[in-house]
Amino acid sequence: MFHSTIRSSMARPVTAALIATILTALGLVVVGITLTATPAQATCIGTSPATGSWHNTDPNTNSITRVVVDWGCPDQGAYHPVGTIRVFGKCHPTDCDWGTRRTYAETGGWERARYDHSWATKHVWIKPYSFYGRTYLRVWVYTDFAPADGRKDYVTDVWMLK
């Protein structure tokens, strides 16, 4: 009886030490995996034919003359910021630079951007199309004038080529 009491009392600290060692080793493995894991990143599937510099198919336009598009990564889903657009409008003697804006993916393959001016807000929608082996960029703009401006809102729909 004395023998089994000694064994039992000695086994508890040994068992506790063994369990502590195993848990520590498992903890180090988990921490090591967490610290060395590669962070998740979104991946783009290819590049879009829309990326690049585009000019209006009508050289005599009084509207948008050209745009520069970085389509970004539209395969990340709708309503996410994905790329940039820089719009140029007809002005004299040189075209007016509207500036660069972030674009947001929309359903149906469209991307949109918004330009806020004191006199109007311009909602710009772009989408590439292929016809007879050529890629075109459709640029659709809704101009919403401020009430104080007094002008009537209008839509511009232009086609561009690289």
N, C-alpha and C positions, 0 to 999 in steps of 0.2 A: 504494500500500500504506500509506504513511504517512497518507493521507487517511482510509482506512477504519478505521485504528486509532484515530484521533482521534474519528471519529464513534461508534465502538463504545464507547469509554471515556466519552464524554460522554452517551451514550444511557442507560447504566446508572443514573446518579444521577437523571436526569430520569424514567426509568421508575419507579424506586423512590419518588421524590417523588410521582408521579402515583398510584401504588398506595396510598401512605400517605394521600393526600388523599381518595381514594375510600373507603377503609376508615373513616377518621375521619367522613366524611359519613354513611356507612351506620350507624356506631355512634351518632351523634347522633340519627338518625331512629329507631332502635330504642329508645334511651333516652327520647326524646320520646314515643313511642307508649306505652311502659311507664308513664311517669309520668302521662300524661293519660288512661289507660284507666279506664273506670268499673269499680269493683269489682263482682264478681258478687254478687248477693243473691237469696235465695229469694223467690219470689213466691207469694202466696196466691191461689187461684182463688175469688173471692167470699167471703162470710161464711157461717157456719153458723147455722142456726136454733136451735142449742143455746145460743148465747151469750145470757146474760141471767140474770135472777133467777127461780127456780122455787119453787113451793110444792107440798107433798104433796096429792094428790087426796083423801086421807082426813084431814079436819080433826081427827079424834079419834086420830090416830096416836100411838103411844108410841115411835116410831122417829125417822127423819130427817124433820124438819119442812120444811126448805127447803135449797136450794143456790144458789150464785151461780157461774155458769160463764163463763169466757172461753175459748171453744173453741180459739182460736189459729189455727194453720195446719195442719190435719190432712193436707192434700194433700202434705206433705213426706215421707210414707212412714211405715211402721210403726216402732215402737220409738224414736221421737224425742220429746224434750220439745216440746210444742206449745202448751199453754195452762195455765190455772189453774182450780182449783175451791176453793170455800169451803163447808164443810158445817156445818149446824146440826142438833143433835139435841134431842129432847124433854127438857126439864128444867123444874123449877119453882122460882121463879116466871117465869123467862125461859129461853128456849132456850139450850143450850150451844153455844158457837162452837168448832168443832174446829180452826179456823184455815184458812189458805190453803196449798194444796199445788200443785206443778207436776203437770200431767197429761202422760201419754205416749200417743201414738197406738198403737193395737193393730190387729190385723187385724179385718175384719168391721165397721169403722166405730165401734169402741169406743175410749174413752179410759179410762185408769186412773190412779189416784193411791194413795198409801199413807200412812196415818196410824199412827205409832208412839207408843203410850202405854206406860206402865210395866206395865199389867195386860194389854194386848192390842195386836195389830196389826190394823188395819182396812184391807182391800183394797177400794177403791171403784172400781167400773166404771160408766161412764155412756155412754148412747147415745140419740140422738133418734129418734123414730118418728112417722110421720104416719098418723092414722086419721081417716077421714071429714072431712078438711079441717082437722083440728086437729093441732098438733105437741105430742107428749108427750116427756118425758125419763124414761128408765128409769134408775133408780139401784139397782145391785146391789152389796151389801156383804157380804164374807166377814169375819167377826170371828174371829180366831185368838187365843184367850186364852193367856197365859203359863202354863206348867205349874204354877207356884206359886199361881196364882189359883184353880185348881180347877174353874172353870166349864167347861161344854161349849161348844165352838165352834158358831157358827150362821151362817145366811145370812139377809139381809134383802133383799127385792125390792120396791121401791116405784116408783110412777108419779107424775110431777109435771107440772104445767101452769104456764105463765107467768102 
